[in-house]
Amino acid sequence: MRILPTTKRKAISPVLATVILIAITLIAAIAVAGFVFGLFGTFTSTARVSASVTNCSGTPEVCTIILTNTGNANLANPTVCSLDLAGSTTTGTFAVTSGNLNSGSSATGTCTDNTATAHAAAGTQVTGSVVLANGGDALFSGLGS
């Protein structure tokens, strides 16, 4: 007569294994869906700047511009702009006169044409952009006066 050893290896039941696999699959699916559909929010901060013109006049052309940062990142005040007057684009200098471009803030400044000769006639379209510190451009348009 032979005596079997009393220590046998035991495994988990197939039902328990199935429950564990389904739980792991659900957790992975929720994690993927959270990142794909933005359920977990964003981990990056961005500056979203819009520009609006209040006045463009003078020789050289000087445009007063309000920049508004609606993003969630702060941005250094810009120093360069460009103006398009009657089809001719010139580089200008942007000088902030009040405010800053922190998140949720506005800054007012002037874009001055560096050529010192350009001037838009009253009622003509003036377009341009302010070059932002993050490399983006805030486009604007207004009327000469």
Secondary structure, 3 states (H helix, E strand, C coil): CCCCCCCCCCCCCHHHHHHHHHHHHHHHHHHHHHHHCCCCCCCCCCCCEEEEEEEEECCCCEEEEEEEECCCCCECCCCEEEEEECCEEEEEEEEEEEECECCCCEEEEEEEECCCCCCCCCCCEEEEEEECCCCCEEEEEEEEC
